[in-house]
Each structure stands twice: as C-alpha cells, then as structure tokens.
C-alpha cells in the first residue's frame, strides 16, 4: 500500500494576460476595444502531479519554465485557470521575499501575523516565539519595522516562522539564495531534520547540487509543462542537456550578432579531447584524457602562457591550470601549433562540461580565450554525486 497523497495537481493550467500597450495613454485610447492589444501567456499547461507524504520533491528547470508558478499554485497563492489542486495537512510556504509580512509592522508583530496566516493561534505562536527569534538571528531588530530590514533579514525571519509552525508540507522557493552561507546551511540542516521526521518538502531551486543532495524526486519543467519526473539523477541529466542546448543557442546567436574585430596577435583556434590519440566526447569518470589546444600566432609569441579549464553546464569554473602553474616554459611560437595537456584522471561527477583554452602574454594579460572549445560528457556508476569524484569506500573501523 502506497503512502497517502498530500498534494494532488490535476490538469492544472495557468494563464496570465500580457498587455501590449507601452504607456498609460495607449491604455486609455484602447480602453474598451478588442483583445488585439492583449496576449495570453500560459505559464503552466496541463500539469498532473501527485506528491506523497514524506517525500522531498525538487522543481527544476530554466528561467521561465513555470517552477515558481506551480509552487505558488500548490500553496494557494495563485488559482489555476483550469484544473484543480488538493492538499492535506498544514502547509507552510516560503515563496517570495516579504510574502505574508506587512512592511509597517515590526518583526515581532509580523511573526504573529505570519504565524496566524499559517494557522497558529496566538497562544501557539507565543510558545514558539523565542525559538523563532533565536533561529532567525535578528533579535536586536525584532521590534523594528520590517520595511527597514535587508533582504537577508526578511528571509531569516520568514524561514524561522515557516519551520516553527509544525507544517506537514513545506514549500520553499529560491528565496533561500538571499541568505548568507551560514544561514543557508542552517536552513538545509532544518530541512533535513524535517525529512527525518517524515514531512513533505517541495523545493524550487537553481542549485542542482541541492536537488541531488536533498531530494528523492525531481520534476523538470520546460515552457510550463513537465518534461521529466523521477529520480534526481535522471532528471538532472535531462536538465543539463537542456542547459547545454540553451547555452549553444546563446553562443550561436552572439556570434551571429557580434561585429568582427581585428584578429588578436594570437588566438586559441581549437580545443580537442583525445584518448589514445583518438577524439572523444564522452569519458568514464576517473579515466585519463588529453586536452589538445591549438593556437595560431599572427606574431611571434615569446614568454607566453597557455592554459585550459573545465566548466559546469551553468558556467561554474571547476578546474583550471596553465603552463606557468605547471612550471613549463612555452617555446617561442609563430603560426599554428598544438600542445597537449595530459589529465591523469577526470575526477568529475556525472554530467556535461565545457572545456576552454586561453593564451596570456608576458604581462599576464589574456590575449584570447576560446570559451566553448570542447564539450565533454562524463559517465559514472551512480555511487557518488556532485561535481567531483573522490573515490570513497567504506569498511569496518580497525579495533
């Protein structure tokens, strides 16, 4: 027998009307006329989703995919245009900065206001009040009007209230990214405590590591529709592939609109990935690979530096090195020449990566960088997660 369903989304679509008028004058002139100056935007299309009690679900996707709209619809902030949403139990939602707070009230007053919205009585809130303030870490400002709070203080207090109202379901949007690192860690620790207590968590985040670490299920949204739904590992593979396509399209568009400049004195012409002398686009985690960087020097290069690096699908720098760091002096070079960096083991986690090549002159100033020199897919056995592969093992401790 399966677990009880706490969130049931059936055939949900959400439409927003976008007005095309650019000014108040245009709105007045077009008042009462046809809908020619309006456009329907469907943020969600025919969403079917069931979430069982005790599960942690990550809603992921590129910007504009409908993640936050779906979360707000589940939380009752937005009503669906078509379809229905049913929920069971007490729900706490941390959906957007300042939601449920009145700017002219103090932090203390807003704790009681927000807690009452989430279903607590005054007596219950009074019982939790000290714990809420202590968790938020903003006790010196609790009697200050929240309109004077920073965005980080807003989030601290809102999250503190949300996790102390004893929710059965916790909805969390990307607002946690506003807090500093210690507070983010504190929040994630509390979320893990909720998991161990068997509560349900629905999380919207752009932090793919968070999804892999926290969630036992991930739903990928694209253009308001569900593209993938299942194990986080599989869903993240789908999303990273989508990010690769978006990034490739952006680069192609930029190249098409960029006005050609005069050629630099030297440039990286190509980056290739090789194994045993043969080009590869995919390698197993931990396998060796050769990164061949081809340069074209219009003028004689002397006292120069050659480097390369790996980046994640969202552009995060994961690794980089260069000839100077490796203690290698590059020979004087004119024209086209290729150089091989030998990587003993690609200890990256499963996913898609880009490899760049770069040249710097004698002063250290970068002469040219080929940002999308090569693409590399790393496959793994699923025994580790994250960007790096450390080769962990487990055995009984020696007595």
C-alpha positions in Angstrom: 0.0 0.0 0.0 1.4 3.4 -1.0 1.9 6.4 1.1 -1.0 8.9 1.4 -1.0 11.7 -1.2 -0.6 15.2 0.4 -0.5 17.2 -2.9 -2.6 16.4 -5.9 -2.4 18.6 -9.0 -4.8 17.6 -11.8 -4.9 19.1 -15.3 -3.6 22.5 -14.0 -3.0 25.3 -16.5 -2.3 28.9 -15.5 -2.8 31.8 -17.9 -1.6 35.4 -17.5 -2.7 38.2 -19.7 0.1 40.4 -21.1 -0.9 43.9 -22.2 0.9 45.2 -25.2 0.3 48.9 -24.5 3.5 50.6 -23.7 2.1 53.7 -22.0 -0.9 54.9 -20.0 -2.0 57.0 -23.0 -2.2 53.9 -25.2 -4.3 52.1 -22.5 -6.7 55.0 -22.4 -7.0 55.2 -26.2 -7.5 51.4 -26.5 -9.9 51.1 -23.5 -13.0 49.0 -24.3 -11.6 47.9 -27.6 -11.0 44.3 -28.8 -8.4 42.0 -27.3 -5.9 42.8 -30.1 -3.8 44.6 -27.5 -3.7 41.7 -25.1 -1.8 38.4 -25.3 -2.3 35.2 -23.3 0.8 33.7 -21.7 0.4 30.2 -20.4 2.8 29.7 -17.5 1.5 26.2 -16.9 0.0 23.7 -19.3 -1.9 20.6 -18.2 0.1 19.7 -15.2 -0.6 16.4 -13.4 1.4 15.8 -10.3 0.9 13.8 -7.1 3.2 14.1 -4.1 3.2 11.5 -1.4 3.7 12.2 2.3 7.3 12.1 3.5 8.9 12.8 0.1 11.2 15.6 -0.9 10.5 16.9 -4.4 12.6 19.4 -6.4 11.0 21.5 -9.1 13.8 22.4 -11.5 14.1 24.0 -15.0 15.4 27.0 -16.8 14.1 30.5 -16.0 10.5 31.0 -17.1 9.8 27.3 -17.1 6.9 27.6 -14.6 8.6 26.4 -11.4 7.6 29.2 -9.1 4.1 29.5 -10.7 3.5 25.8 -9.9 4.7 26.2 -6.3 2.5 29.2 -5.8 -0.4 27.3 -7.2 0.2 24.4 -4.8 0.5 26.9 -2.0 -2.8 28.6 -2.9 -1.2 31.9 -3.7 -2.4 31.6 -7.3 -5.6 30.0 -8.5 -5.3 27.8 -11.6 -7.1 28.9 -14.8 -8.1 25.3 -15.4 -7.7 22.1 -13.3 -7.6 21.6 -9.6 -5.1 21.4 -6.6 -5.8 19.5 -3.5 -3.6 19.5 -0.4 -3.8 17.8 3.0 -2.4 18.9 6.3 -0.8 22.2 7.4 1.2 23.9 4.7 4.0 26.4 5.3 5.1 28.3 2.2 8.3 30.4 1.8 7.6 31.6 -1.7 8.8 35.1 -2.2 10.6 37.9 -0.3 8.3 39.6 2.1 5.2 37.4 1.4 2.9 37.4 4.4 4.8 40.4 6.0 3.4 43.9 6.4 6.2 46.5 5.9 4.8 48.9 8.5 4.7 46.3 11.3 7.6 45.3 13.4 9.3 41.9 13.2 7.6 40.9 16.4 4.2 41.9 15.0 4.9 40.2 11.7 5.8 36.9 13.4 2.3 36.8 14.9 0.7 37.9 11.7 2.6 35.4 9.5 2.0 32.6 12.0 -1.7 33.3 12.1 -1.8 33.1 8.3 -0.2 29.7 8.5 -2.8 28.5 11.0 -1.3 29.1 14.5 -3.2 30.6 17.4 -1.7 33.5 19.4 -1.0 31.1 22.3 0.8 28.7 20.0 2.9 31.5 18.4 3.8 32.8 21.9 5.0 29.4 22.8 7.3 29.2 19.7 8.2 32.9 19.7 11.6 32.7 21.4 12.7 29.7 19.3 11.6 31.6 16.1 13.6 34.7 17.0 16.6 32.7 18.1 16.6 30.7 14.8 16.3 33.9 12.8 19.3 35.5 14.5 17.8 39.0 14.3 16.8 39.6 17.9 18.3 43.1 18.1 15.9 44.2 15.3 12.8 42.2 16.2 11.0 45.4 17.3 12.0 47.4 14.2 9.6 47.8 11.3 10.4 45.2 8.6 10.5 47.9 5.9 13.9 48.7 7.2 15.1 45.1 7.0 17.6 43.9 4.4 16.5 41.1 2.1 18.6 38.7 4.2 16.8 39.7 7.4 13.4 39.2 5.7 14.3 35.7 4.6 15.8 34.8 8.0 12.6 35.7 9.8 10.2 34.3 7.2 12.0 30.9 7.2 12.2 30.8 11.0 8.4 31.3 11.2 7.7 28.7 8.4 9.7 25.9 10.1 8.3 26.5 13.6 4.6 26.3 12.7 4.8 22.5 12.7 4.0 22.1 8.9 3.1 18.8 7.3 4.2 20.3 3.9 7.0 22.9 3.5 7.1 24.8 0.2 10.4 26.6 -0.4 11.3 28.8 -3.4 14.6 30.2 -4.4 14.5 32.9 -1.7 17.0 30.9 0.4 19.7 32.0 -2.0 19.3 35.5 -0.5 20.7 34.5 2.9 24.4 34.2 3.7 26.2 30.8 3.7 26.0 30.1 7.4 22.2 30.7 7.4 21.8 28.6 4.2 23.5 25.8 6.0 21.2 26.3 9.0 18.2 26.1 6.7 19.4 23.0 4.9 20.0 21.3 8.3 16.4 22.1 9.3 15.1 20.8 6.0 17.0 17.5 6.6 15.5 17.3 10.1 12.1 17.7 8.5 12.9 14.8 6.1 13.9 12.5 9.0 10.6 13.4 10.7 8.7 12.2 7.6 7.4 15.7 6.5 6.9 16.6 2.9 9.1 19.2 1.2 8.7 20.8 -2.2 11.7 22.8 -3.3 12.3 25.2 -6.2 16.0 25.9 -6.7 18.6 26.6 -9.4 21.1 24.8 -7.1 21.3 21.4 -8.8 23.6 20.1 -6.1 20.8 20.8 -3.6 18.4 18.7 -5.6 20.8 15.8 -5.8 21.6 16.1 -2.1 18.2 16.8 -0.6 15.5 15.5 -2.9 14.4 11.9 -3.6 12.4 13.0 -6.6 12.9 15.8 -9.2 10.4 17.3 -11.7 11.9 19.1 -14.7 9.6 21.8 -16.2 10.0 23.4 -19.6 7.7 26.0 -21.1 5.1 25.3 -18.4 5.0 21.5 -19.0 6.6 18.5 -17.2 9.5 17.3 -19.3 10.8 14.7 -16.8 9.8 13.3 -13.5 11.7 10.7 -11.5 15.0 10.0 -9.8 17.0 13.2 -9.3 20.0 11.7 -11.2 17.9 11.1 -14.3 16.1 14.4 -14.1 19.3 16.3 -13.7 20.7 14.6 -16.8 17.7 15.9 -18.7 18.1 19.4 -17.4 21.8 19.6 -18.0 21.2 18.5 -21.6 18.6 21.3 -21.9 21.1 23.8 -20.4 23.7 22.7 -23.0 21.2 23.4 -25.8 20.3 26.8 -24.4 23.9 27.7 -24.0 24.8 26.6 -27.5 21.9 28.6 -28.9 23.0 31.7 -27.0 26.6 31.4 -28.3 25.4 30.9 -31.8 23.2 34.0 -31.5 26.0 36.1 -30.0 28.4 35.0 -32.8 25.8 35.9 -35.4 25.3 39.4 -34.0 28.9 40.2 -32.9 30.8 42.6 -35.1 34.1 41.0 -36.1 37.1 42.8 -34.6 40.7 42.8 -35.8 42.3 39.4 -35.0 44.4 39.3 -31.8 48.2 38.7 -32.1 47.5 35.1 -31.1 44.3 33.1 -30.5 43.2 29.7 -29.5 42.0 28.1 -32.7 40.7 24.8 -31.2 40.4 22.6 -28.2 40.2 18.8 -28.7 39.8 15.9 -26.2 41.7 12.7 -27.0 42.1 9.2 -25.6 44.9 7.1 -27.1 45.2 9.7 -29.9 41.5 9.5 -30.9 38.9 12.3 -30.5 36.3 11.6 -27.7 33.3 13.5 -26.5 32.5 11.2 -23.6 34.7 9.5 -20.9 34.1 7.5 -17.8 34.8 9.3 -14.5 38.3 8.7 -13.4 39.6 8.0 -16.9 42.6 9.9 -18.4 42.2 12.4 -21.2 44.4 14.5 -23.3 43.4 18.2 -23.8 45.0 19.4 -27.1 45.0 23.1 -27.5 45.8 24.5 -30.9 47.0 28.1 -31.2 47.5 30.4 -34.1 50.0 33.2 -33.6 49.9 36.1 -36.0 53.0 37.5 -34.5 55.9 35.7 -32.8 54.9 34.7 -29.2 57.6 34.9 -26.5 57.3 34.5 -22.8 53.6 33.4 -23.2 51.3 31.3 -21.1 48.9 28.6 -22.3 46.0 27.3 -20.2 42.8 25.3 -20.1 39.9 24.7 -17.8 36.7 22.8 -17.2 33.4 24.5 -16.5 30.0 23.1 -15.5 26.9 23.3 -17.7 25.9 26.6 -16.0 29.4 28.2 -16.4 30.9 27.4 -12.9 34.6 27.1 -13.0 35.6 23.7 -11.8 39.2 23.3 -12.7 41.9 25.3 -14.4 45.7 25.2 -14.9 48.3 26.7 -17.2 51.9 26.3 -18.4 53.2 28.7 -15.7 51.4 26.8 -12.9 52.8 23.6 -14.2 56.4 25.0 -14.4 56.6 24.7 -18.2 58.1 27.4 -20.3 56.3 27.8 -23.6 58.6 27.9 -26.7 58.7 30.9 -29.0 55.9 30.3 -31.4 54.8 31.7 -34.8 51.8 30.4 -36.8 49.8 27.4 -35.9 50.9 25.0 -33.2 49.3 22.4 -30.9 50.1 21.5 -27.3 48.9 18.6 -25.2 47.8 18.8 -21.5 47.7 15.3 -20.0 45.0 14.9 -17.5 45.7 11.7 -15.4 42.1 11.2 -14.3 39.0 13.2 -15.0 37.6 13.0 -11.4 34.4 14.9 -12.2 30.9 13.7 -11.4 28.5 12.5 -14.0 27.3 15.4 -16.2 28.1 17.6 -19.1 31.1 20.0 -19.1 32.8 22.5 -21.4 36.5 22.9 -21.8 38.1 26.3 -22.6 41.6 27.2 -23.8 43.3 30.5 -23.2 46.5 32.4 -24.1 48.2 35.1 -21.9 51.0 37.4 -22.8 54.2 38.1 -20.9 52.5 40.6 -18.6 49.8 38.0 -17.7 47.1 39.8 -19.7 44.8 37.4 -21.5 45.2 37.6 -25.3 42.4 35.3 -26.2 40.1 32.7 -24.7 38.0 30.1 -26.6 35.2 29.6 -24.2 33.4 26.7 -25.8 36.5 24.9 -27.0 35.1 21.4 -26.5 32.3 19.6 -24.8 32.8 16.6 -22.5 30.2 14.2 -21.1 31.3 12.3 -18.0 29.6 9.0 -17.2 29.7 7.4 -13.8 28.3 4.4 -11.8 26.0 6.4 -9.6 27.8 5.7 -6.4 28.8 9.4 -5.9 27.2 12.7 -6.5 28.4 16.3 -7.0 30.9 17.9 -9.3 33.9 15.9 -8.1 34.6 12.2 -7.7 36.8 11.3 -4.8 36.6 7.5 -4.9 35.2 7.0 -1.5 34.9 3.5 0.1 33.5 2.0 3.3 34.9 -0.6 5.7 34.6 -1.5 9.4 36.9 0.6 11.6 40.0 -1.1 12.8 39.9 -2.0 16.5 
